[in-house]
Amino acid sequence: MLTARNPGTFAFIICLSIAIQSLFGAPPAVANAVIDKTILICNTQARNNDATCASYSQYNLVNRATPLLFAPTPCDNGQLGLECDVGANQAISEVRYLVIDAGNASSTLYSLTRNASGTGVVSQVLPLGSEEVQLEESILDLEAIYEQLPEALTFHINLDGTVTNGLGQRVSSFETPNTNNASLQSAGDGSVIVGKLAQECPSALAFAISLTCSNTLGEILHDFNETEDSNLRDMLESISGISVQVQALVWSISVTLSDTEEAQFLFADGSVLVLDLELGNRLGISLNASKSQISGGSPLSSYLDGKDNDNIHGGAGPVSGGEAKAIFDSHFECQSMANIIGYNKNYLVTRVTYPDGSSKITAIQYEGSTAIYGAPHIVCN
């Protein structure tokens, strides 16, 4: 211990100590306490999150939090200078995980801290506070939208042009009437198909090969996205609201909230069109050909890979009337003849060379795998 008999000598020593500190910098400041807060969502219908709640056990959470609680700070090596001023050296003193079991609408709040000796991690469950309850409610509201979307975005395109979704609801925005009577198409049984979508998209194949169909369906989906009662609009607004809320409460979410979804269109000929949707001010729409199917059940991608420049797949055999219409509609010179094709009939569509040397796309009516003898061929003009 340093002592001084003369008070003046002791005062000199203190002044000398202060002078040395001012010359070489102050000792490192004590680290500020920081709580790291993360939301972990499991058992959810979100497309980009397949986490199970078992993966967020207390044991796994301890392992997850340990690197954060024992992460070195800039001043741990005894550094001096501005980087160690008060406020710059912030060590995480506690990690909190709000685990939300979305499917079962329940949440658990975990708190993880260093133990008294500073050599391990202590975990405990805390009661939910007001901010955790707010976050849980918002996440569960979004989950309710996620759960309903697959059925709400499954559309049955009926032969008469009416459209219903998987919830059994009529979707009037998809039933825009086509006022051009000259373009009304035969259903093959004496009736006509009404409704613009059913006429211009008679099959899943039409979206892939006919600009008329892809443009029409794209416009309908964009309009559908803009309606106030649109599930897509609800989803986008919910995600936006949660993002603002999380930021305001100084939390983070381990996985980005999914803003993509699938829409399925089930056509009367048995074909299935699957579109990937990306939400935003303008809806992103892209064909998922591997999940889509032609009328016979094969992947649409296989048909597209094997088709020729006429949009005909030579090895596919007879196609549905809807698919034959789609092939004819994809050629300007054939569009006027597409209305003659019966929706409820099957056709072999091929390019035929006639005795006069002309080569024309032709639809030959089939019953199963056999051409119907005497049935008129439908030939492009």
C-alpha positions as CSV (number, residue, x, y, z in Angstrom):
1,M,0.0,0.0,0.0
2,L,1.3,3.5,-0.9
3,T,1.4,5.9,2.0
4,A,2.8,9.4,2.5
5,R,3.7,11.0,5.8
6,N,3.5,14.5,4.2
7,P,0.0,15.5,2.9
8,G,1.6,17.6,0.2
9,T,3.5,14.5,-1.1
10,F,0.2,12.5,-1.2
11,A,-1.5,15.3,-3.2
12,F,1.4,15.3,-5.6
13,I,1.0,11.6,-6.2
14,I,-2.7,11.9,-7.0
15,C,-2.0,14.8,-9.4
16,L,0.7,12.7,-11.1
17,S,-1.7,9.8,-11.5
18,I,-4.4,12.0,-13.1
19,A,-1.8,13.4,-15.5
20,I,-0.7,10.0,-16.6
21,Q,-4.3,8.9,-17.2
22,S,-5.0,12.0,-19.3
23,L,-1.8,11.3,-21.3
24,F,-2.6,7.6,-22.1
25,G,-6.4,7.6,-22.0
26,A,-9.0,6.5,-19.5
27,P,-9.5,2.9,-18.4
28,P,-12.1,0.9,-20.5
29,A,-15.7,1.8,-19.6
30,V,-17.9,-0.9,-18.2
31,A,-20.0,-2.5,-21.0
32,N,-23.6,-1.3,-21.3
33,A,-26.3,-3.9,-20.7
34,V,-28.2,-4.9,-23.9
35,I,-31.1,-7.3,-24.3
36,D,-31.3,-9.1,-27.7
37,K,-34.9,-10.0,-28.5
38,T,-35.9,-12.4,-31.3
39,I,-39.2,-13.8,-32.5
40,L,-39.1,-17.5,-33.5
41,I,-42.2,-18.7,-35.5
42,C,-42.8,-22.5,-35.8
43,N,-45.6,-24.8,-37.0
44,T,-46.7,-22.2,-39.5
45,Q,-48.4,-22.3,-43.0
46,A,-45.9,-19.7,-44.3
47,R,-44.3,-21.0,-47.5
48,N,-40.7,-20.1,-46.5
49,N,-40.7,-21.4,-42.9
50,D,-40.8,-25.1,-42.2
51,A,-39.4,-24.8,-38.6
52,T,-40.9,-27.3,-36.1
53,C,-41.4,-26.1,-32.5
54,A,-39.3,-29.0,-31.3
55,S,-36.3,-27.3,-32.9
56,Y,-36.8,-24.4,-30.4
57,S,-36.4,-26.5,-27.3
58,Q,-34.7,-24.9,-24.3
59,Y,-31.6,-26.9,-25.0
60,N,-31.4,-25.7,-28.5
61,L,-32.1,-22.1,-27.4
62,V,-29.2,-22.2,-25.0
63,N,-26.9,-23.3,-27.8
64,R,-28.4,-20.5,-30.0
65,A,-27.9,-17.8,-27.3
66,T,-24.4,-18.8,-26.1
67,P,-22.4,-17.2,-28.9
68,L,-24.4,-14.0,-28.4
69,L,-23.9,-13.9,-24.6
70,F,-20.1,-14.7,-24.8
71,A,-19.3,-12.7,-28.0
72,P,-16.2,-10.5,-27.5
73,T,-16.6,-6.8,-27.5
74,P,-14.1,-4.2,-28.9
75,C,-12.6,-3.5,-25.5
76,D,-12.2,-7.0,-24.2
77,N,-8.6,-7.0,-25.3
78,G,-7.8,-4.0,-23.1
79,Q,-7.9,-1.6,-26.0
80,L,-7.9,2.1,-25.2
81,G,-9.3,5.0,-27.2
82,L,-12.5,6.3,-28.6
83,E,-13.8,2.9,-29.5
84,C,-14.0,2.1,-25.8
85,D,-15.9,5.3,-24.8
86,V,-19.1,4.9,-22.8
87,G,-21.8,3.6,-25.2
88,A,-19.5,2.1,-27.7
89,N,-18.7,-1.1,-25.8
90,Q,-22.1,-2.8,-25.6
91,A,-22.2,-6.4,-24.5
92,I,-25.4,-8.5,-24.7
93,S,-26.4,-9.3,-21.1
94,E,-29.6,-11.1,-21.9
95,V,-31.2,-12.9,-24.9
96,R,-34.9,-13.3,-25.1
97,Y,-36.8,-15.6,-27.5
98,L,-40.5,-15.3,-28.1
99,V,-41.4,-18.7,-29.6
100,I,-44.7,-18.6,-31.3
101,D,-46.4,-21.9,-32.2
102,A,-48.6,-20.5,-35.0
103,G,-50.5,-23.7,-35.6
104,N,-51.6,-24.0,-32.0
105,A,-51.9,-20.3,-31.3
106,S,-49.6,-20.4,-28.2
107,S,-46.4,-18.6,-27.3
108,T,-43.5,-19.0,-24.8
109,L,-41.0,-16.3,-23.7
110,Y,-37.5,-17.5,-22.8
111,S,-34.9,-15.5,-21.1
112,L,-31.2,-16.6,-21.3
113,T,-28.4,-15.0,-19.3
114,R,-24.9,-15.8,-18.2
115,N,-24.7,-17.7,-14.8
116,A,-23.2,-16.1,-11.7
117,S,-19.7,-17.5,-12.5
118,G,-19.9,-16.3,-16.1
119,T,-19.1,-19.7,-17.4
120,G,-22.5,-20.9,-18.6
121,V,-26.0,-20.0,-19.5
122,V,-29.1,-19.9,-17.4
123,S,-32.5,-20.3,-19.1
124,Q,-35.9,-19.5,-17.6
125,V,-39.5,-19.0,-18.9
126,L,-41.0,-15.5,-18.3
127,P,-44.7,-14.5,-18.4
128,L,-45.6,-12.6,-21.6
129,G,-45.6,-8.8,-21.2
130,S,-47.8,-6.4,-23.1
131,E,-45.4,-6.1,-26.0
132,E,-45.1,-9.9,-26.4
133,V,-48.9,-10.2,-26.4
134,Q,-49.2,-7.5,-29.1
135,L,-46.6,-9.3,-31.2
136,E,-48.3,-12.7,-30.7
137,E,-51.7,-11.3,-31.7
138,S,-50.3,-9.8,-34.9
139,I,-48.4,-12.9,-35.9
140,L,-51.5,-15.1,-35.3
141,D,-53.6,-12.8,-37.4
142,L,-51.2,-13.2,-40.2
143,E,-51.2,-17.0,-39.7
144,A,-55.0,-17.0,-40.1
145,I,-54.5,-15.4,-43.5
146,Y,-51.8,-18.0,-44.4
147,E,-54.1,-20.8,-43.4
148,Q,-57.0,-19.5,-45.5
149,L,-55.0,-18.6,-48.6
150,P,-54.5,-22.0,-50.2
151,E,-58.3,-22.5,-50.4
152,A,-59.0,-18.8,-51.2
153,L,-56.5,-19.0,-54.1
154,T,-57.7,-22.2,-55.6
155,F,-60.1,-21.3,-58.4
156,H,-62.4,-23.7,-60.2
157,I,-63.1,-22.5,-63.8
158,N,-66.4,-24.1,-64.5
159,L,-67.5,-24.9,-68.0
160,D,-70.2,-22.3,-68.0
161,G,-67.6,-19.6,-67.2
162,T,-68.5,-19.2,-63.5
163,V,-65.6,-19.3,-61.0
164,T,-65.6,-20.5,-57.5
165,N,-62.7,-20.7,-55.0
166,G,-61.8,-23.5,-52.6
167,L,-64.0,-22.0,-49.9
168,G,-67.1,-22.4,-52.2
169,Q,-67.4,-18.7,-52.8
170,R,-68.2,-17.2,-56.2
171,V,-65.4,-15.0,-57.5
172,S,-67.2,-12.4,-59.5
173,S,-64.0,-10.5,-60.5
174,F,-63.0,-13.6,-62.5
175,E,-66.4,-13.7,-64.4
176,T,-66.0,-10.6,-66.4
177,P,-68.5,-11.1,-69.3
178,N,-67.3,-11.1,-72.8
179,T,-69.6,-8.8,-74.8
180,N,-68.2,-9.8,-78.1
181,N,-70.9,-12.3,-79.1
182,A,-68.9,-13.3,-82.2
183,S,-66.2,-14.9,-80.0
184,L,-68.6,-17.0,-77.8
185,Q,-67.1,-20.5,-77.8
186,S,-69.0,-23.8,-78.1
187,A,-68.8,-26.2,-75.2
188,G,-69.3,-29.0,-77.7
189,D,-72.9,-29.8,-76.5
190,G,-74.8,-27.0,-78.1
191,S,-74.2,-24.5,-75.3
192,V,-71.7,-21.7,-75.2
193,I,-69.1,-20.7,-72.6
194,V,-69.7,-17.3,-71.1
195,G,-67.2,-15.2,-69.1
196,K,-64.0,-13.8,-70.5
197,L,-61.6,-15.9,-68.5
198,A,-63.2,-19.3,-69.4
199,Q,-63.2,-18.3,-73.1
200,E,-59.7,-17.0,-73.4
201,C,-58.2,-19.5,-71.0
202,P,-59.9,-22.8,-71.9
203,S,-57.1,-24.9,-70.3
204,A,-53.9,-24.6,-68.3
205,L,-51.9,-24.9,-71.5
206,A,-53.4,-21.6,-72.8
207,F,-51.5,-19.6,-70.2
208,A,-48.2,-20.9,-71.4
209,I,-48.7,-20.5,-75.2
210,S,-51.4,-17.9,-75.7
211,L,-50.7,-14.2,-75.0
212,T,-54.4,-13.6,-75.0
213,C,-54.9,-15.9,-72.1
214,S,-51.8,-14.8,-70.1
215,N,-52.6,-11.1,-70.5
216,T,-56.3,-11.6,-69.6
217,L,-55.5,-13.7,-66.5
218,G,-52.8,-11.3,-65.5
219,E,-55.1,-8.3,-65.6
220,I,-57.8,-10.2,-63.6
221,L,-55.3,-11.1,-60.9
222,H,-53.9,-7.5,-60.7
223,D,-57.5,-6.2,-60.3
224,F,-58.3,-9.0,-57.8
225,N,-55.2,-7.9,-55.8
226,E,-56.4,-4.3,-55.7
227,T,-59.9,-5.1,-54.2
228,E,-60.4,-4.2,-50.5
229,D,-61.5,-7.7,-49.6
230,S,-58.6,-9.4,-51.3
231,N,-56.8,-12.0,-49.2
232,L,-53.6,-11.0,-51.0
233,R,-54.1,-7.4,-49.9
234,D,-54.9,-8.5,-46.3
235,M,-51.6,-10.5,-46.3
236,L,-49.5,-7.6,-47.6
237,E,-51.0,-5.1,-45.1
238,S,-50.5,-7.6,-42.2
239,I,-46.9,-8.1,-43.1
240,S,-46.3,-4.4,-43.4
241,G,-47.9,-3.7,-40.0
242,I,-45.9,-6.4,-38.3
243,S,-42.6,-5.0,-39.7
244,V,-43.4,-1.6,-38.3
245,Q,-44.5,-3.1,-34.9
246,V,-41.4,-5.2,-34.6
247,Q,-39.1,-2.3,-35.4
248,A,-40.9,0.0,-32.9
249,L,-40.6,-2.6,-30.1
250,V,-37.0,-3.3,-30.9
251,W,-37.4,-7.0,-31.8
252,S,-36.3,-9.0,-34.7
253,I,-37.8,-12.0,-36.6
254,S,-35.6,-15.0,-37.4
255,V,-37.2,-15.6,-40.8
256,T,-38.5,-13.0,-43.2
257,L,-42.3,-13.1,-43.3
258,S,-43.4,-14.8,-46.5
259,D,-44.9,-12.5,-49.1
260,T,-45.2,-15.2,-51.8
261,E,-48.1,-17.6,-52.5
262,E,-49.4,-20.0,-55.0
263,A,-52.6,-19.7,-57.0
264,Q,-54.2,-22.8,-58.6
265,F,-56.7,-22.8,-61.4
266,L,-58.6,-26.0,-62.0
267,F,-60.1,-26.2,-65.4
268,A,-63.1,-28.3,-66.6
269,D,-60.8,-30.4,-68.8
270,G,-58.9,-31.6,-65.7
271,S,-55.8,-29.5,-66.3
272,V,-54.3,-27.5,-63.5
273,L,-52.5,-24.1,-63.8
274,V,-50.2,-23.1,-60.9
275,L,-48.9,-19.6,-60.7
276,D,-46.4,-18.2,-58.2
277,L,-47.5,-14.8,-56.8
278,E,-45.2,-12.3,-55.2
279,L,-47.0,-9.5,-53.4
280,G,-46.2,-5.8,-53.8
281,N,-47.8,-2.7,-55.2
282,R,-47.7,-4.6,-58.5
283,L,-48.4,-8.3,-58.2
284,G,-45.6,-10.5,-59.5
285,I,-46.9,-13.4,-61.5
286,S,-44.9,-16.3,-62.9
287,L,-45.8,-19.8,-64.3
288,N,-44.9,-22.8,-62.2
289,A,-44.8,-25.3,-65.1
290,S,-43.5,-28.2,-63.1
291,K,-46.5,-28.1,-60.7
292,S,-49.0,-27.3,-63.5
293,Q,-50.6,-30.2,-65.3
294,I,-52.1,-30.8,-68.7
295,S,-55.5,-32.6,-69.0
296,G,-53.9,-36.1,-69.0
297,G,-52.1,-35.4,-65.7
298,S,-48.6,-35.0,-67.0
299,P,-46.5,-32.0,-65.9
300,L,-47.1,-29.0,-68.1
301,S,-43.3,-28.6,-68.2
302,S,-42.9,-31.9,-70.1
303,Y,-45.4,-30.7,-72.7
304,L,-43.6,-27.4,-73.1
305,D,-40.2,-29.1,-73.4
306,G,-41.4,-31.4,-76.1
307,K,-43.6,-29.0,-78.2
308,D,-42.6,-27.8,-81.6
309,N,-42.9,-24.3,-83.1
310,D,-46.6,-24.9,-83.7
311,N,-47.1,-25.5,-79.9
312,I,-47.9,-29.1,-80.7
313,H,-46.3,-32.0,-78.8
314,G,-46.1,-34.9,-81.3
315,G,-45.8,-37.5,-78.6
316,A,-48.6,-36.2,-76.4
317,G,-51.4,-37.9,-78.5
318,P,-55.0,-36.5,-78.4
319,V,-55.5,-33.5,-76.3
320,S,-58.7,-32.0,-74.6
321,G,-60.9,-29.7,-76.5
322,G,-59.7,-26.9,-74.2
323,E,-56.1,-27.6,-75.1
324,A,-56.9,-27.8,-78.8
325,K,-58.6,-24.4,-78.5
326,A,-55.4,-23.1,-76.8
327,I,-53.2,-24.3,-79.6
328,F,-55.4,-22.8,-82.3
329,D,-55.7,-19.5,-80.3
330,S,-51.9,-19.3,-80.3
331,H,-51.8,-18.9,-84.1
332,F,-53.4,-15.8,-85.5
333,E,-54.5,-17.6,-88.7
334,C,-56.3,-20.3,-86.6
335,Q,-58.1,-18.1,-84.1
336,S,-61.3,-17.9,-86.2
337,M,-61.6,-21.7,-86.2
338,A,-60.9,-22.2,-82.5
339,N,-64.6,-21.5,-81.7
340,I,-65.6,-24.5,-83.7
341,I,-63.7,-26.9,-81.5
342,G,-65.9,-28.6,-79.0
343,Y,-64.7,-28.2,-75.4
344,N,-66.1,-31.6,-74.3
345,K,-64.4,-33.4,-77.2
346,N,-60.8,-34.7,-77.7
347,Y,-58.6,-33.9,-80.7
348,L,-55.4,-34.9,-82.2
349,V,-53.8,-31.6,-83.3
350,T,-51.2,-31.9,-86.0
351,R,-49.8,-30.3,-89.1
352,V,-51.2,-32.0,-92.2
353,T,-49.8,-31.6,-95.8
354,Y,-52.7,-31.6,-98.2
355,P,-52.8,-32.7,-101.9
356,D,-52.4,-29.2,-103.1
357,G,-49.1,-29.0,-101.2
358,S,-50.4,-26.7,-98.5
359,S,-49.5,-27.4,-94.9
360,K,-52.1,-26.5,-92.3
361,I,-52.6,-27.1,-88.6
362,T,-55.5,-29.5,-88.3
363,A,-57.6,-30.8,-85.4
364,I,-58.9,-34.4,-85.8
365,Q,-61.7,-35.5,-83.5
366,Y,-60.8,-38.6,-81.4
367,E,-62.7,-41.0,-79.1
368,G,-60.1,-42.3,-76.7
369,S,-57.1,-43.2,-78.8
370,T,-59.1,-43.7,-82.0
371,A,-60.0,-41.1,-84.6
372,I,-63.8,-40.8,-85.2
373,Y,-64.4,-41.9,-88.8
374,G,-66.3,-39.3,-90.8
375,A,-65.9,-36.5,-88.3
376,P,-65.0,-33.2,-90.0
377,H,-61.4,-32.0,-89.6
378,I,-61.0,-28.5,-88.3
379,V,-58.4,-26.8,-90.4
380,C,-56.8,-23.4,-90.1
381,N,-57.6,-20.9,-92.8
